[in-house]
């Protein structure tokens, strides 16, 4: 029963940490990510940012996972990211310092205040209520841990077992690392060590070994959870964090006897001495590695290169953890959608080559890009659909609809290139015919104009500027006029009896039609949702019946 109770309170602790983490992200939204991103421009500010964010979210693991996603996505360079992790490891020791005092008495008040804000308030106060509830649950779970362990540690057999294990320091370190990995929190393990030493169940040396194991275990979860996939570069930051932990552990193990003699004098009590050692240990690692984060980062980049086997259709920015913060999740989905726009741009460039050359290799290459487009579109849709509708604010629901519209229309544009326009190029090669010089020039000019419109649509998707939206809609009318003139010019060449025009007539007309349809998808995906939301879009182009001219 005691084991079941411990497991239950471990779950309560994890849920409390989760509520604090998500509550902080929802309260500050993109500002937290922006703060972390801008603070990484210098080593010292990155170190301070890591400590501050970890104190806010109560978990260095959460900071590590967030930072790994930024590093893989290219938002943060590896060197400052390593500095942030050094600060995060110090930040989690400050959490231990705060919780080492008897603060459990405020837990019910935190939960009460949190529930009041969560039920009564709106927006940020509502989300901050979640933070207070989570903190109250964390304090309650930690207190109950110690209460449940009291009869266990008071058992003479437990004393004998701990005494036997304590004689073998490496076993204590490994056991503490496993406990930290399972609990997803070094705070729990360090507080447990402080409790065991305070009650006289374990000697100070054993408590010191438990603290060292907690520091090692805290580096395992980011490595296992934040470095998935086949790209070795995604593992640079968590492996770098683990290397710093192992280096500190190796140095402490080499001088363990001298270290324990010094560490016991750090505080007025053995428990306070362990908490202070935990902080000083991480500060020492930071002081050693912080001046060398750049060469350390270069070494990691050399030994863990970016691999070319990554599936180009695999999403890079759709972080599952960000779904707890809709504003962040929508920003990541929008960034992934811009990858779709880049893919369509590459397809148009490949289409241009197929229209001007006689090579089939370009056709196959562009068709592979359509597979990438389909995978990205499916991933973005699944990610956005997974966002709980009740957590979305009205403007966030509107943005979600805009992202879906743009992604869907980009996918339709890619299908038109793959299934229709590349079919035109393939039939041209199969028949052994060529467009007339004027006809080919008209098609190339339309493809170039389409590429420019795609760049405008992507910029509009990011800026959401109504003036740019109106320019893109006006471009739809201009494109329609150019297509009509191209058809008329084609018929004039037919009437003149030019053989190359006659041979490619149906191919030329199909290409003109499909290019116009692609342009319509760009307008409908990027400009129409924005103009419709602002009330600037008419419901129909038809005049009322009975009105002339």
N, C-alpha and C positions, 0 to 999 in steps of 0.2 A: 504493500500500500504506500509505503514511503517513496518507493521508486516511481509509482504512478503519480503521486502528488508532485514529486520533483519534475517529472515530465510535463505535467499540467502547468506548473508555474514557469517552466522553461518556455512553453508555448505562449503563456501570457506575457513573458518578457519579450519574446520575439515580436508578438503582435503590438506591444507597446512601442518598441523601437520602430516598427513599421508605421504606426500611426504618427509618431513624431516626425519621421522622415517625410512621409507624404504630406503631413500637415504643413511643415515648413515649406515644401516645394509648392503646395497650393497657395499658401499665404503670400509668398514672395514671387511665385511664378517664374517667368523668364528672367526676372531681376537677379535671382540667385545664380542662375547659369551665366548670365551676363557678367555679374560680379566676379565669378570664378574665371571666366574667359579673359576679362580685361586685366585682372590681377596677375595673370601669368606672364606678363611682359618682363618682369624682373624677378630674380631669384628670391630676394627677401620678401617682396610683396606676395609672391606665390607661396612662400612658406607661411606667412601670416594668414593668407586666404585659406590655405588648407586647414590650419588650426581653427579658424573662425567657423568655417562651414561644418567641420566635424563636431564642434561644440553645439552648433545649431541643430544638426540632424542626429546627434547622439550616437554616431556610428562612423568609424573610419572605413568600414566595409562599404557603406553607402557612398561615401566620398570617392572611394577607389573605383567603384563600378561606374559612377557618373563620369569620372575623369577618364576612365578607359574608353568609354563611348566617345568622349570629346577627342581623345587622342587618335582613335581609329578613324573618326570622321574628319580629321585634319583641322579641327578647331583649335587645338592646343598642341604646341610642339612638345617633343618628348622631354627635353631638358627641364623646362619649367614645370611640366607635369610631375617629374620626379621630385622637384622642390615642393610642390603641393603635397605630395604623399608624405614627405618628411614632416611637414607641418601638421598633416592629418594625424600622424602617429603621436605627435606631441599633444594635439588637441584631445585625443581620446584619453590621455593620462590626466588631463585637467578635469575631464568628466569624472574620473575615478576620485580625484582629489575632492570634488564637491560632494560626491555620494558617500565618501568615507566618513563624513559627519552624520549625525543622527538627524536626517532630514525626512524620515518616513512619516513623521507627524503631519507634514504638509501634504502628503499624498491625497487624503480624502478631500482636502480643500481644493487641490488642483483639479481633481476629477469633477467636483461639484461646479467649480467655475467653468471648466471646459464644457460640461454638459449644458450649462446655462447659455453659454455663447453659441454652442453648436445648434441648440434648439431655437434660440430667440434671435440671434444676429444673422446678418447677411454678409456675403462676399468675404473679405479678409478676416473680420472678427469671427465669422462662422468657421473658417478654416483654422484660425488660431486656437479655437476651442478644441479642435482635434489634437493640436500639439499638447495642450494642457492635459487632456485625457490620457494621451500616450505617456507623458511624463509621470502622471499619477500611477498608471499601470506598471511602469518600469520600477518605480520606487516600491510599490506594493509587492511585486514579484521578487525583487531582490531581498526585501525584508523577510518574506515567507521562505525563501531559500534558506536563509540563515536560521529561521525558527525550526524548519524541518530537519536541518542538519544537526541541531543541538543534541537530540537524543542519540543520533548516530555517532557523532564525534565523542560523545561521553562514554560510549561503549568501550570497555577495556580491549576487546578484540580489534576494534577500529584503531585504537592507539598502537597496538602491536603491529598491525598491518602497515600503518603509515610510517611507523618507525623502521620497518624492514625496507619499505620502498624508499624511504628518505635516505637510506644509506647508499643508494645508487642514483646519483643525480641525473644521469641521462634518461633513466626510466621516468623520473618525475617530470622532466622537461617534455618528453614525448607525450605522456599522459595529459599534461596540462594543455599541450598544443591540440590534442584531439578533442578535449573538452571545449576549448575555445572555438575550434572549427565547427563542432556540433551545435554550440549555442550561438554562433555567428556574432560573438561579442567577447572581447578581451576583458571588458569591465566586470562581467560575472566572475571570471576566473581569478582576477586580481582581488576582488572583494572576498571571494572564497578563501584565498590564501591569507588575507588579513584576518579573517574570522578564525581560521584554524590556528594561526600563530597566537592570536589574542587569548583563545581559550586554552592554550597550552597543549593542544592535541598534536601539533607538529612543531618541530624546532624552527628557528628563524631561517636556517640554511635551506630547509625544505620549502618554506614559503618563498624564499628567493628564487629557487629553481622553478616553482610554479609560475612566478611572475615572468621569468625568462621564457618559459613555455608558452605563456599567453601572448607574448610578443611575436613568437614564431607562428602560432596558430592564427593570429589576426591577418597574416599575409597569405593564408591558404585560400580563403573564400574568394578574394578578388581574382586569384589565378584560375580557380575552377569555374567561376561564374562569369567573369568578365572577359575571358579570352577564348571564346568559342570560334569554331571555324578552322579553316586550313591555312589562313594567312598567318605566317610567323610574326609579322609585324604587329599583329593585334596582341601579342603576348609580351611585348617589350616592357610596358609599364608595370604590370603585375609581377613579372620576373625580376625587374629592377628593384621593386619594393621588397621582394623575397630575398634578393641578394643582400640588401642592406641589413635585413633582419638576421640573416645567417652570419654575416660578418660580425655584427655586434654580439651575437650569441657565441660565436667561436672565441672571440676575444674575452668575453666574460667567463666562458668555461675554462679557458687557459689559466686564468687567475682567480678561480672561484673562491678559494680559501681566503686569500687576501681581500677579495671583494666583499665577502660576507662579514669579515671583521670590520671593514670600514662602513658598510651599509647599515649595520645595526645602530650606528651612532647618528644616523641622519635625522631621526625623529625622537620625540620624548617617549614614545611607546613603540614596540616592535611593529604594530600595524601601521602607524604613521611613517615609520622608517621604510616599510615596503612601498607605500604609496609614493613617498618622495624618491625612492630609488627608481621606481617605474618611470617617473617624470624625468629624472636626471639621465637615466639610461637612453631614453629616446632623444633628449636634448644632445647628449654626447654623439649619438649616431648622426644627428642632423648637422652638428658642428663639423664632423669629420667629412661627410659626403657633400654638404651644400656647396663648398667652393669648387667641387669637382663634378658637378652634375652634367656639365657640357661634355667633357671627355668621357664620362660614364655613359651618357646618352649615345655618343658616337660609337662606343664599343658595343652597346646593345644593338644599334642599327647594323653594325658590321656582322655580328654573330646571328642576328635574327632579321635577315633581309625580307623585304616585301616579296612575296611569291607571285608568280604570274598564273597560278592555277586557280585563282579565285574566280568563281562564276560571275561574269559581268551582270547577270540578271539577279544576283543576290543583293537584297537591299542593304545599304550601309548605315543608314541613319535612323531606322525604325526601332528605337530602343524600347523594349517591352516595359521597363521600369518607368518610363516617362508617361505611360498611360494614366498614371495616378494624377498627373498634372496636365489637364487638357490643353492649356496654352502652349506648353512645351511640346506635347505630342503633336499638335497641329503644325507647329513650326518645323518639327522634324519630318512630318509627312510632306509639307510643302517643299522642303529641301530635296526629298527623294523624288518628288514630282518634277523638279527641275532637272534631275538626271534623265527622266523620260524625255523632256524637251531637248536635252543634249543628244539623246539617242536618235530622235526624229531628225535633228539637224544633221547628224552623221548619215542617216538614211537618204536625206535629200542630196547631200554631197555625193554619195554613192550613185544615186539615181542620175545625177548630172553626168557622171562618168559613163554610165551605161548608155546614155543617149548620144554621147559623142565618140564612143569607141566601139570596137567589135569584140570585146573580151567578155566571156561568160563568168570569169572569176568575180567581177564586181557584183554581178547579180546574186551569186551565192553568198557573198559577204554581207550584202544588204539584207538578204532574207534571214541571216543569222541574227542581225540586229533586231528584226521584228520579234524574234523569240525572246530577246532581252526585254523588249518593250512589254510584251505580254506578261512576263514574270513580274516585272516591277509594278505594273498596273494591278495585278492580282494581289501582290503583297501590300500595296498601299490601301486598297479597298478593304482587305481583311483587317488591317491595322486600325483604320478609321471606324469600321463597323464595331470593333471591339471596345470602343470608348463608350462608357455608360452614358446614355442620353441625359439622365438626371443630373450628371455632374457638369454638363455644358451650359454655359451662359448663352443668351440669345446671339450675341456677336460671334461666339465660338461655334454655335450651330450653323450660322451663316457662312463662316469661314470653311467649315467642314464641307458644306455643300459646294462651295467654290472649288475646293481642292478636288473633290470627286468629279465635278464637271470638267475641269481642265484635264485631269488624268484620263478620263473616259474619252474625251475628244482627241487627245494625243494618241491614244491607242487606236481609235478609228482612223486617224490620219496615217498611222503606221500601216494599218491593214490596207488602206488604199494604195500606198506605195508598194507593199509586198504583193498583194493579190492582183492589182490592176496595172499600175504603171510599170512594174517590173515585167508583167506579162506582155505589155506593149513592146518593151525592149527585147524580150525573149523571142516574140513572134517576128520582130524585125530581123533579128539574127538568123532565125530559122528559115525565113524566106530569102535571105541574102539581099535585102533591099536597104535603101538609105533614104532618109528624109531629104527634101530639097534644102539647099543652103538657107533660103529664107525661112522655111518651116522649122528647121533645126534651131535657127537663131531665135525664132519666136518662143519655142519651147524652153530653151536655155534661159532666155530673159524671164519667163514666168517662174521657172525654178528658182532663179536668183532672187526674184521679188518675193517668192514664197519663203525663202530662207530669211530674208530681212523681216518679213511679217512675223515669222516664228520668234525671232529675237525680240521684236516688239511685244509679242504676246507673253513671252517669259518675263520680260521686264515689268510688264503690266501686272502679271500674276504676283510679283513680289511687292511692287509699289502700291498697287490698287489705286492708281491715280485716275480720276474720272476723265481728265483731259486726254490722257493717253488712250483710254478706252474709246473715246469718241474718234480719235485718229485711226484706231484699228477698225472700227465699224465703217468709217469712211473709206478705208482701204478695201473693204469688201465690195463696195459699189464700184470703186476704181478697178478692182480685179475683174469684176463681172464685165465691165466695159472693155477691158483689154482682151478678155476671152472672146467676147462677141466680135471685136475687130479682127482677132486672129482667125476666127471661123470664116469671116467674110473674105479675108485675104486668101485663105486656103481655097475657097470656092472660086475666086478670081484666077488663081493658078490652075485649078482644074479646068476652067473654061478655056485657058490658053493651051491646054492639051499637053502639059509637061508630064513626061512619063514617070519621073520619080514621085511627083505629087499624086498621080493616079494610083501608083503601086502602094503608097503608104497612106492613102486617104483615110481609111477607117482607123488606122493606128493613130494618126495625127489628131483626129477628132476625139477619140477616146482619151488621149492624153490631155487635151485641153479641158475636157469635161472633168476629169479626175483631179487635175491641179486646182480647178476652181472649187471642187468639193473639199479638198484638203484645206484651202484657205478659209472656207466657211466653217470648218471644224475649229480652226484656230480662233476665229472671231467668237463663235458660240461658246467655246470653252473658257476664254480669258475675259472677253469684254462684256458679253451679255449678262452673266451673273452679277457683275459689279454694277452695271447700269440698271438692271432690274431692281437690285436692292436699294439703289438711290432714287428710284422712281423716274429715271430719265429715259426708260425704254418704252416705246409704244407696244400695245398688245397686238396690233396688226398693222400691216402696210396698206390695207385696202381702204379706200374712201367709203364713206357711208353710201348706201344704195340711193340712187336718184340724183347724186351730185355729179356734175360734169366739170371737166377741166381743172 
